[in-house]
């Protein structure tokens, strides 16, 4: 969920800078960062990358509001799924504790 939070901030920053001349879209390589965390490797935080293949406007800005809107929706959906999984895990732990108390 922390990766999703960082990504949310980056997408918001991209949207806020959509009209800033020379601004380049920032993102994280979500799959690489997620794989690194799943392997238990610690890092100083997600590394930002500049996505390839984005059209650059005459002012040097490459923010696509369509892409950022899609990223915002995708990120919200992933966060919702992660929160549901965390709630289910906490409920399972709570149930195990309650069963242990009554035994």
Secondary structure, DSSP 8 states (H G I E B T S, - for coil): -HHHHHHHHHHHHHHHTTTSTT----EE-HHHHHHHHHTT---SS--EE--SS----TTS----HHHHHHHHHHHHHHHHHHHHHHHHHHHHHHHHHHHHHH-
